[in-house]
Amino acid sequence: MTATQTPAPAETMSERRRFRVPERFFALQSYIGLVLVFAAAIIFSPRRDGEIVFLDSNNLLNIVRAVSEIGIIAIGMTFVILVAGIDLSVGAILGLAATGAASLLMVNDFGVVVTIAIVLALGLAFGALQGLITAKLGLQSFIVTLAGLQIARGLARIWSGGQGIPLAYGDGPGLAPESFALLNSRVFNGLVPIPALIFLGVSIIAILVVRHSVFARHVYALGGNERAAKLSGVNVTAIKVTVFAICGMLAALAGIIHAGQLNQGSPNDGIGYELDAIAAVVIGGTSLMGGVGTVTGTIAGAMLLGILNNVLALNNIDSNIQLLIKGLIIILAAGLQAFRSRAR
């Protein structure tokens, strides 16, 4: 060893290992955050007759109901972000779907099944077209879906004449079938909201797809290294079209639920929903660089946001402060992602 050589490289590596954050922590960040927010919600919840309002069963079920729409959209967004994409059009697709559902039911006198099929197909086709443009033209998905946001919002306003379409139920012409009102009802002795069950069903299907399908392996491969995935025989165009189609279809499903819960469809519905969906995915630990993330993490992220919104509302916290707190949590989650990348 010469005098100019660094004498203790082993000590430096030892110091790095000593302060290294376990990878397991990053994998569990959304669940840890969910537990912490849940505990904080209990601590800071107002009391009514000595009971913790937050823990009331009706309140907890209302949280799940409120989270359902964003959660369904966020699951679709997870697939898009896993391939290192982004979809800014989901909120507008929700508005287009809600408007379309109300119009088909009230104006065209279509049945519930036909209406749902048409609206889901519309969302799927809109998302697939965005994926095709992104893949074939090599454009950034940010730009493509930003344009898609404007197009979907414009189509919704043209479809409805710029006005919301209220839903009225009955058997005659110009009335929606009573069965559509089930989206605003509860089952199991009036406890469990129907949207929560739909969210649960979508979550189970997505988890099974991610864990057991070849399609999911191709999604992760594409997000990890697109060039390597292509050389390995992955059909990059087909995967991108599929994930955007899934995202568009789930946004349309959320729009149908939205129309059923509010008893109307408006072209202005869903404004800002894309940001909440992306926030849920990021908080859930999915990397914006692609290739890393889970659906269960996204679900935990969506629930975290729902609980946070609920407890802040219970405490009558100013809405501007609520936005500030949510923004700080998103920054923290993104910061953890950056720290994870550097640690690797």
Contacts in CASP RR format, 6 or more apart in sequence:
PFRMAT RR
TARGET T0000
AUTHOR 0000-0000-0000
METHOD contacts of the structure
MODEL  1
MTATQTPAPAETMSERRRFRVPERFFALQSYIGLVLVFAAAIIFSPRRDG
EIVFLDSNNLLNIVRAVSEIGIIAIGMTFVILVAGIDLSVGAILGLAATG
AASLLMVNDFGVVVTIAIVLALGLAFGALQGLITAKLGLQSFIVTLAGLQ
IARGLARIWSGGQGIPLAYGDGPGLAPESFALLNSRVFNGLVPIPALIFL
GVSIIAILVVRHSVFARHVYALGGNERAAKLSGVNVTAIKVTVFAICGML
AALAGIIHAGQLNQGSPNDGIGYELDAIAAVVIGGTSLMGGVGTVTGTIA
GAMLLGILNNVLALNNIDSNIQLLIKGLIIILAAGLQAFRSRAR
1 7 0 8 1.000
6 12 0 8 1.000
20 343 0 8 1.000
21 339 0 8 1.000
21 340 0 8 1.000
21 343 0 8 1.000
23 340 0 8 1.000
23 343 0 8 1.000
25 32 0 8 1.000
26 285 0 8 1.000
26 336 0 8 1.000
26 340 0 8 1.000
29 284 0 8 1.000
29 285 0 8 1.000
29 333 0 8 1.000
29 336 0 8 1.000
30 283 0 8 1.000
30 284 0 8 1.000
30 285 0 8 1.000
30 297 0 8 1.000
30 298 0 8 1.000
30 300 0 8 1.000
30 301 0 8 1.000
30 304 0 8 1.000
31 297 0 8 1.000
31 300 0 8 1.000
33 283 0 8 1.000
33 300 0 8 1.000
33 304 0 8 1.000
34 300 0 8 1.000
34 301 0 8 1.000
34 303 0 8 1.000
34 304 0 8 1.000
34 307 0 8 1.000
37 304 0 8 1.000
37 307 0 8 1.000
37 308 0 8 1.000
38 307 0 8 1.000
40 311 0 8 1.000
41 54 0 8 1.000
41 307 0 8 1.000
41 308 0 8 1.000
41 310 0 8 1.000
41 311 0 8 1.000
42 52 0 8 1.000
42 54 0 8 1.000
42 55 0 8 1.000
44 311 0 8 1.000
44 315 0 8 1.000
45 52 0 8 1.000
45 53 0 8 1.000
45 54 0 8 1.000
45 55 0 8 1.000
45 311 0 8 1.000
45 314 0 8 1.000
45 315 0 8 1.000
46 53 0 8 1.000
46 314 0 8 1.000
46 315 0 8 1.000
47 53 0 8 1.000
53 59 0 8 1.000
53 314 0 8 1.000
54 60 0 8 1.000
54 310 0 8 1.000
54 311 0 8 1.000
54 314 0 8 1.000
57 191 0 8 1.000
59 310 0 8 1.000
59 314 0 8 1.000
61 186 0 8 1.000
61 191 0 8 1.000
61 192 0 8 1.000
61 193 0 8 1.000
61 196 0 8 1.000
62 193 0 8 1.000
62 310 0 8 1.000
63 303 0 8 1.000
63 306 0 8 1.000
63 307 0 8 1.000
63 310 0 8 1.000
64 193 0 8 1.000
64 196 0 8 1.000
64 199 0 8 1.000
64 303 0 8 1.000
65 193 0 8 1.000
65 195 0 8 1.000
65 196 0 8 1.000
65 261 0 8 1.000
66 306 0 8 1.000
66 309 0 8 1.000
66 310 0 8 1.000
67 199 0 8 1.000
67 302 0 8 1.000
67 303 0 8 1.000
67 305 0 8 1.000
67 306 0 8 1.000
68 193 0 8 1.000
68 195 0 8 1.000
68 196 0 8 1.000
68 198 0 8 1.000
68 199 0 8 1.000
68 254 0 8 1.000
68 257 0 8 1.000
69 94 0 8 1.000
69 195 0 8 1.000
69 254 0 8 1.000
69 255 0 8 1.000
69 257 0 8 1.000
69 258 0 8 1.000
69 273 0 8 1.000
70 254 0 8 1.000
70 273 0 8 1.000
70 276 0 8 1.000
70 277 0 8 1.000
70 280 0 8 1.000
70 302 0 8 1.000
70 305 0 8 1.000
70 306 0 8 1.000
71 199 0 8 1.000
71 254 0 8 1.000
71 277 0 8 1.000
71 280 0 8 1.000
71 298 0 8 1.000
71 299 0 8 1.000
71 302 0 8 1.000
72 198 0 8 1.000
72 199 0 8 1.000
72 202 0 8 1.000
72 250 0 8 1.000
72 253 0 8 1.000
72 254 0 8 1.000
72 257 0 8 1.000
73 90 0 8 1.000
73 91 0 8 1.000
73 94 0 8 1.000
73 247 0 8 1.000
73 250 0 8 1.000
73 251 0 8 1.000
73 254 0 8 1.000
73 273 0 8 1.000
73 274 0 8 1.000
73 277 0 8 1.000
74 276 0 8 1.000
74 277 0 8 1.000
74 278 0 8 1.000
74 280 0 8 1.000
74 281 0 8 1.000
74 298 0 8 1.000
74 299 0 8 1.000
74 301 0 8 1.000
74 302 0 8 1.000
75 202 0 8 1.000
75 203 0 8 1.000
75 206 0 8 1.000
75 250 0 8 1.000
75 295 0 8 1.000
75 298 0 8 1.000
75 299 0 8 1.000
76 206 0 8 1.000
76 243 0 8 1.000
76 246 0 8 1.000
76 247 0 8 1.000
76 248 0 8 1.000
76 250 0 8 1.000
76 251 0 8 1.000
77 87 0 8 1.000
77 90 0 8 1.000
77 247 0 8 1.000
77 274 0 8 1.000
77 277 0 8 1.000
77 278 0 8 1.000
77 280 0 8 1.000
77 281 0 8 1.000
77 298 0 8 1.000
78 206 0 8 1.000
78 281 0 8 1.000
78 286 0 8 1.000
78 293 0 8 1.000
78 294 0 8 1.000
78 295 0 8 1.000
78 298 0 8 1.000
79 219 0 8 1.000
79 243 0 8 1.000
79 246 0 8 1.000
79 247 0 8 1.000
80 86 0 8 1.000
80 87 0 8 1.000
80 141 0 8 1.000
80 243 0 8 1.000
80 244 0 8 1.000
80 247 0 8 1.000
81 278 0 8 1.000
81 281 0 8 1.000
81 286 0 8 1.000
81 287 0 8 1.000
81 288 0 8 1.000
81 290 0 8 1.000
82 219 0 8 1.000
82 220 0 8 1.000
82 223 0 8 1.000
82 243 0 8 1.000
82 286 0 8 1.000
82 290 0 8 1.000
82 291 0 8 1.000
82 292 0 8 1.000
82 293 0 8 1.000
83 219 0 8 1.000
83 222 0 8 1.000
83 223 0 8 1.000
83 239 0 8 1.000
83 240 0 8 1.000
83 243 0 8 1.000
83 290 0 8 1.000
83 291 0 8 1.000
84 222 0 8 1.000
84 223 0 8 1.000
84 224 0 8 1.000
84 226 0 8 1.000
84 288 0 8 1.000
84 289 0 8 1.000
84 290 0 8 1.000
84 291 0 8 1.000
85 134 0 8 1.000
85 141 0 8 1.000
85 142 0 8 1.000
85 290 0 8 1.000
86 141 0 8 1.000
86 142 0 8 1.000
86 145 0 8 1.000
86 278 0 8 1.000
86 288 0 8 1.000
87 127 0 8 1.000
87 130 0 8 1.000
87 141 0 8 1.000
87 145 0 8 1.000
87 244 0 8 1.000
87 247 0 8 1.000
87 248 0 8 1.000
87 274 0 8 1.000
88 142 0 8 1.000
88 145 0 8 1.000
88 146 0 8 1.000
88 148 0 8 1.000
88 149 0 8 1.000
88 274 0 8 1.000
89 126 0 8 1.000
89 127 0 8 1.000
89 130 0 8 1.000
89 145 0 8 1.000
89 146 0 8 1.000
89 148 0 8 1.000
89 149 0 8 1.000
89 151 0 8 1.000
89 152 0 8 1.000
89 248 0 8 1.000
89 251 0 8 1.000
89 274 0 8 1.000
90 247 0 8 1.000
90 248 0 8 1.000
90 251 0 8 1.000
90 254 0 8 1.000
90 273 0 8 1.000
90 274 0 8 1.000
90 277 0 8 1.000
91 149 0 8 1.000
91 152 0 8 1.000
91 251 0 8 1.000
91 270 0 8 1.000
91 271 0 8 1.000
91 272 0 8 1.000
91 273 0 8 1.000
91 274 0 8 1.000
91 277 0 8 1.000
92 148 0 8 1.000
92 149 0 8 1.000
92 150 0 8 1.000
92 151 0 8 1.000
92 152 0 8 1.000
92 153 0 8 1.000
92 156 0 8 1.000
92 270 0 8 1.000
92 274 0 8 1.000
93 123 0 8 1.000
93 126 0 8 1.000
93 127 0 8 1.000
93 152 0 8 1.000
93 248 0 8 1.000
93 251 0 8 1.000
93 252 0 8 1.000
93 255 0 8 1.000
94 251 0 8 1.000
94 252 0 8 1.000
94 254 0 8 1.000
94 255 0 8 1.000
94 258 0 8 1.000
94 269 0 8 1.000
94 270 0 8 1.000
94 273 0 8 1.000
95 152 0 8 1.000
95 153 0 8 1.000
95 156 0 8 1.000
95 255 0 8 1.000
95 258 0 8 1.000
95 265 0 8 1.000
95 266 0 8 1.000
95 267 0 8 1.000
95 268 0 8 1.000
95 269 0 8 1.000
95 270 0 8 1.000
96 122 0 8 1.000
96 123 0 8 1.000
96 126 0 8 1.000
96 152 0 8 1.000
96 153 0 8 1.000
96 155 0 8 1.000
96 156 0 8 1.000
96 159 0 8 1.000
96 252 0 8 1.000
96 267 0 8 1.000
97 119 0 8 1.000
97 122 0 8 1.000
97 123 0 8 1.000
97 251 0 8 1.000
97 252 0 8 1.000
97 253 0 8 1.000
97 254 0 8 1.000
97 255 0 8 1.000
97 256 0 8 1.000
97 258 0 8 1.000
97 259 0 8 1.000
98 255 0 8 1.000
98 256 0 8 1.000
98 258 0 8 1.000
98 259 0 8 1.000
98 262 0 8 1.000
98 264 0 8 1.000
98 265 0 8 1.000
98 266 0 8 1.000
98 269 0 8 1.000
98 270 0 8 1.000
99 156 0 8 1.000
99 159 0 8 1.000
99 160 0 8 1.000
99 164 0 8 1.000
99 165 0 8 1.000
99 259 0 8 1.000
99 265 0 8 1.000
99 266 0 8 1.000
99 267 0 8 1.000
99 269 0 8 1.000
100 119 0 8 1.000
100 122 0 8 1.000
100 156 0 8 1.000
100 159 0 8 1.000
100 160 0 8 1.000
100 165 0 8 1.000
100 265 0 8 1.000
101 115 0 8 1.000
101 116 0 8 1.000
101 119 0 8 1.000
101 255 0 8 1.000
101 256 0 8 1.000
101 259 0 8 1.000
101 260 0 8 1.000
101 265 0 8 1.000
102 160 0 8 1.000
102 164 0 8 1.000
102 165 0 8 1.000
102 166 0 8 1.000
102 167 0 8 1.000
102 176 0 8 1.000
102 259 0 8 1.000
102 264 0 8 1.000
102 265 0 8 1.000
103 159 0 8 1.000
103 160 0 8 1.000
103 165 0 8 1.000
104 110 0 8 1.000
104 111 0 8 1.000
104 114 0 8 1.000
104 115 0 8 1.000
104 118 0 8 1.000
104 119 0 8 1.000
105 111 0 8 1.000
105 112 0 8 1.000
105 115 0 8 1.000
105 167 0 8 1.000
105 176 0 8 1.000
105 177 0 8 1.000
105 180 0 8 1.000
106 165 0 8 1.000
106 166 0 8 1.000
106 167 0 8 1.000
106 168 0 8 1.000
106 174 0 8 1.000
106 175 0 8 1.000
106 176 0 8 1.000
107 165 0 8 1.000
107 174 0 8 1.000
109 173 0 8 1.000
109 174 0 8 1.000
110 118 0 8 1.000
111 177 0 8 1.000
112 176 0 8 1.000
112 177 0 8 1.000
112 179 0 8 1.000
112 180 0 8 1.000
115 180 0 8 1.000
116 256 0 8 1.000
119 252 0 8 1.000
119 255 0 8 1.000
119 256 0 8 1.000
120 249 0 8 1.000
120 252 0 8 1.000
120 253 0 8 1.000
120 256 0 8 1.000
122 252 0 8 1.000
123 248 0 8 1.000
123 249 0 8 1.000
123 251 0 8 1.000
123 252 0 8 1.000
124 245 0 8 1.000
124 246 0 8 1.000
124 248 0 8 1.000
124 249 0 8 1.000
124 252 0 8 1.000
125 245 0 8 1.000
126 148 0 8 1.000
126 152 0 8 1.000
126 248 0 8 1.000
126 252 0 8 1.000
127 244 0 8 1.000
127 245 0 8 1.000
127 247 0 8 1.000
127 248 0 8 1.000
127 249 0 8 1.000
128 241 0 8 1.000
128 242 0 8 1.000
128 244 0 8 1.000
128 245 0 8 1.000
130 141 0 8 1.000
130 144 0 8 1.000
130 145 0 8 1.000
130 148 0 8 1.000
130 244 0 8 1.000
131 141 0 8 1.000
131 144 0 8 1.000
131 240 0 8 1.000
131 241 0 8 1.000
131 243 0 8 1.000
131 244 0 8 1.000
131 245 0 8 1.000
132 237 0 8 1.000
132 240 0 8 1.000
132 241 0 8 1.000
133 139 0 8 1.000
133 144 0 8 1.000
134 140 0 8 1.000
134 141 0 8 1.000
134 144 0 8 1.000
134 240 0 8 1.000
134 244 0 8 1.000
135 236 0 8 1.000
135 237 0 8 1.000
135 240 0 8 1.000
135 241 0 8 1.000
136 237 0 8 1.000
141 244 0 8 1.000
149 274 0 8 1.000
153 267 0 8 1.000
154 267 0 8 1.000
156 267 0 8 1.000
157 267 0 8 1.000
159 267 0 8 1.000
160 265 0 8 1.000
160 266 0 8 1.000
160 267 0 8 1.000
161 267 0 8 1.000
162 267 0 8 1.000
163 266 0 8 1.000
164 264 0 8 1.000
164 265 0 8 1.000
164 266 0 8 1.000
164 267 0 8 1.000
164 268 0 8 1.000
165 264 0 8 1.000
165 265 0 8 1.000
165 266 0 8 1.000
166 263 0 8 1.000
166 264 0 8 1.000
166 265 0 8 1.000
167 176 0 8 1.000
167 180 0 8 1.000
167 181 0 8 1.000
167 259 0 8 1.000
167 260 0 8 1.000
167 263 0 8 1.000
167 264 0 8 1.000
167 265 0 8 1.000
168 174 0 8 1.000
168 175 0 8 1.000
168 176 0 8 1.000
169 175 0 8 1.000
169 176 0 8 1.000
169 177 0 8 1.000
169 178 0 8 1.000
169 180 0 8 1.000
169 181 0 8 1.000
170 176 0 8 1.000
170 177 0 8 1.000
170 178 0 8 1.000
171 177 0 8 1.000
171 178 0 8 1.000
180 260 0 8 1.000
181 260 0 8 1.000
181 263 0 8 1.000
182 194 0 8 1.000
183 194 0 8 1.000
183 195 0 8 1.000
183 256 0 8 1.000
183 257 0 8 1.000
183 259 0 8 1.000
183 260 0 8 1.000
183 261 0 8 1.000
184 194 0 8 1.000
184 260 0 8 1.000
184 261 0 8 1.000
184 263 0 8 1.000
185 193 0 8 1.000
185 194 0 8 1.000
186 192 0 8 1.000
186 193 0 8 1.000
186 194 0 8 1.000
187 194 0 8 1.000
187 197 0 8 1.000
195 257 0 8 1.000
195 261 0 8 1.000
198 253 0 8 1.000
198 257 0 8 1.000
202 250 0 8 1.000
202 253 0 8 1.000
203 295 0 8 1.000
203 299 0 8 1.000
206 295 0 8 1.000
207 295 0 8 1.000
207 296 0 8 1.000
209 215 0 8 1.000
209 216 0 8 1.000
210 216 0 8 1.000
210 294 0 8 1.000
210 295 0 8 1.000
215 239 0 8 1.000
215 242 0 8 1.000
218 229 0 8 1.000
218 234 0 8 1.000
218 235 0 8 1.000
218 239 0 8 1.000
219 239 0 8 1.000
219 243 0 8 1.000
219 291 0 8 1.000
220 291 0 8 1.000
221 228 0 8 1.000
221 229 0 8 1.000
221 232 0 8 1.000
221 234 0 8 1.000
222 229 0 8 1.000
222 234 0 8 1.000
222 236 0 8 1.000
222 239 0 8 1.000
222 240 0 8 1.000
222 291 0 8 1.000
223 229 0 8 1.000
223 289 0 8 1.000
223 290 0 8 1.000
223 291 0 8 1.000
224 289 0 8 1.000
224 290 0 8 1.000
224 291 0 8 1.000
224 292 0 8 1.000
226 236 0 8 1.000
229 236 0 8 1.000
230 236 0 8 1.000
254 273 0 8 1.000
255 269 0 8 1.000
255 270 0 8 1.000
258 265 0 8 1.000
258 269 0 8 1.000
258 270 0 8 1.000
259 265 0 8 1.000
259 269 0 8 1.000
262 269 0 8 1.000
276 305 0 8 1.000
279 305 0 8 1.000
279 326 0 8 1.000
279 327 0 8 1.000
279 329 0 8 1.000
279 330 0 8 1.000
279 333 0 8 1.000
280 298 0 8 1.000
280 301 0 8 1.000
280 302 0 8 1.000
280 304 0 8 1.000
280 305 0 8 1.000
281 298 0 8 1.000
281 301 0 8 1.000
282 288 0 8 1.000
282 330 0 8 1.000
282 333 0 8 1.000
282 334 0 8 1.000
282 337 0 8 1.000
283 300 0 8 1.000
283 301 0 8 1.000
283 304 0 8 1.000
283 305 0 8 1.000
283 329 0 8 1.000
283 330 0 8 1.000
283 333 0 8 1.000
284 293 0 8 1.000
284 294 0 8 1.000
284 297 0 8 1.000
284 298 0 8 1.000
284 300 0 8 1.000
284 301 0 8 1.000
284 304 0 8 1.000
284 333 0 8 1.000
285 292 0 8 1.000
285 293 0 8 1.000
285 294 0 8 1.000
285 297 0 8 1.000
285 298 0 8 1.000
285 333 0 8 1.000
285 336 0 8 1.000
285 337 0 8 1.000
286 292 0 8 1.000
286 293 0 8 1.000
286 294 0 8 1.000
286 297 0 8 1.000
286 298 0 8 1.000
287 293 0 8 1.000
287 337 0 8 1.000
287 340 0 8 1.000
287 341 0 8 1.000
288 334 0 8 1.000
288 337 0 8 1.000
289 341 0 8 1.000
304 329 0 8 1.000
305 326 0 8 1.000
308 322 0 8 1.000
308 325 0 8 1.000
308 326 0 8 1.000
308 329 0 8 1.000
309 322 0 8 1.000
309 326 0 8 1.000
312 321 0 8 1.000
312 322 0 8 1.000
312 325 0 8 1.000
313 322 0 8 1.000
END
